[in-house]
Amino acid sequence: MARMTHFNNPLFLGFDHFERILDRVSKTSAEGYPPYNIEQLGETALRITLAVAGFSMEDLQITIEENQLVIRGKHAEDDSERVYLHRGVASRQFQRSFVLAEGIEVTGASLDNGLLHIDLERVVVEPEVRTIKIEDVSAPKGRKRTKTIEAKTD
């Protein structure tokens, strides 16, 4: 049976990109590994902390793809020669994605005692004031009038 969505409506032509993003977010939110926290450190600073016990820095990769922060973990070593009597520590590979809002930048990442910290900063853009020259094209030739106005852009 074909899946019906709200984006199949003919009034929503060109919104298939949004449908793919929603599908991706719903799939990654259903996955609960690794657990994470999101903290607000200041007025414009955030920190994402992932519990990645058992992963080394070489096993982890952080990338920004379009407007998504993607964290991947994959063990490089082979466990085939080990014999486990009980295996409770997860060592599977993972991928965790976070959609970044406009103006959010990653400022750094650190690994401390099995916790991966990713620091984010919201860049505050200062408004720019520019002067725009207005010309009077209806004035007789040789007697053009101009007026200067200020425009504030955000």
Secondary structure as UniProt FT lines:
FT   HELIX           6..8
FT   HELIX           10..12
FT   TURN            13..14
FT   HELIX           16..30
FT   STRAND          36..40
FT   STRAND          45..51
FT   TURN            53..54
FT   HELIX           57..59
FT   STRAND          60..65
FT   TURN            66..67
FT   STRAND          68..73
FT   TURN            80..81
FT   STRAND          94..99
FT   TURN            102..103
FT   STRAND          104..112
FT   TURN            113..114
FT   STRAND          115..122
FT   STRAND          128..136
FT   TURN            137..138
FT   TURN            141..142
FT   STRAND          145..153
//
